[in-house]
Amino acid sequence: MKMKKYAVVGTGGRAVSMFITPLLQGFKNCAEVSGLYDSNHDRALAAKRLVGQEISSSLEIPVYEDFSLMMDQVNPDRVIVCTMDSAHAEYVVKSLKRGAAVFCEKPLCTTLKQVRGIREAADSSPAEVSGYP
């Protein structure tokens, strides 16, 4: 099975406990957490330290201060979006436009305009969009 690269946007408690730690513990043969980004850089660094305490103190996950830079350098297959609800759509759309499949905590978005933007990005994205008609 090909190793998939995951980038995580938003690194609060839910991202750590529901996505990052389970990926590193249960899917290490097929998933690699390749980058972390949060609008609060200190929170991303703290998330990395926390996961390192749970998994391995030698954990090597790059932490980025810029989402676009992370996407350029990591070129992830998948992006996990765990930001504030109001920012979900922004990162979902940006990720789809770059060809990355997206996993987003709920809610996917908060406005009809965001729904339309996500739909448009998904329709034109080369990303694998499962569960999407």
Summary of the structure (lengths in Angstrom):
residues: 133
radius of gyration: 14.2
end to end distance: 25.7
largest distance: 43.5
contacts: 393
relative contact order: 0.17
helix: 47%
strand: 17%
